Amino acid sequence: MIDGDKVQLQQVLMNLINNARDSLDNHETPVISIMLRHYIPNEAFLKKHRLTTEKYYAHLSVSDNGKGISSEDLQYIFEPFFTKKKVGTGLGLFMIHGTVASHGGFIEVDSVVDEGASFNIYLPLLDNDTMQEPEPINIDDTHDEVDPKGQHILLVDDEKSLRETNHAVLESIGYTVVDASDGLEAIQIYKQQQDKIQLIIMDVVMPKMGGITASKRILEINASVPILFVTGYDSSQVLGHITQNIKNYSILNKPFNVQKLSKAIKKCLANHPTA
């Protein structure tokens, strides 16, 4: 158990995984390993991090066997504005470093060019006296009347990895899912399968056509279909005054876990049935 912000730490983990994925492009046998274990600092660790007074840590590592990081870049990767990727593709290692530091932790990286990289995060554990068991979360504790079986969802997101992950998650819950990579494709799919689709999960910011414009076009076809907007931005700024033109909508902020996604879907289907 640690004292942390679960949303911030989930963002850190997902961005490290995305970085690892990017380093594996065109790799014949790509591997990403994620590990979590207890860690007791040794002398080398204490010498390197002289200010630490903690006895026990949670050690979280994300490793890959990809391109690796050169020794020249290693000394700069946690500095602001240093990046090898396009602007807007993630938190950036500087922000990740800041998040870990704000939790009283440390982040280190080991890498060999063409052999891979391993990012290691150390977060202080809570003492037994201060530990509190988290409340259990039941994804079916609300809107139990909604049965996923037989429910068809149109999932719209331009990020392939997120779309594939959410597709797999939704199918594991019991929904039938069809994908679209942008707003234009979503409109075409909905025209073809409108009799089946009970809910649309729509990313807001996408190339070719964004989620707001696509939703308005779809609602011209069927004004009653519920739409669940998902966004990683401030929803009040990105969505604007959509309530004036769009009904039967809900908003889910990224990042979200399986429980939140399941609850949001069931709430949408219960509050805005299509039939």
Secondary structure, 3 states (H helix, E strand, C coil): CECCCHHHHHHHHHHHHHHHHHCCCCCCCCCEEEEEEEECCCHHHHHHCCCCCCCCEEEEEEEECCCCCCHHHHCCCCCCCCCCCCCCCCCCHHHHHHHHHHCCCEEEEEEECCCEEEEEEEEEECCHHHCCCCCCCCCCCCCCCCCCCCCEEEEECCCHHHHHHHHHHHHHHCCEEEEECCHHHHHHHHHHHCCCEEEEEEECCCCCCCHHHHHHHHHHHCCCCCEEEEECCCHHHHCCCHHHCCCCEEEEECCCCHHHHHHHHHHHHHHCCCC
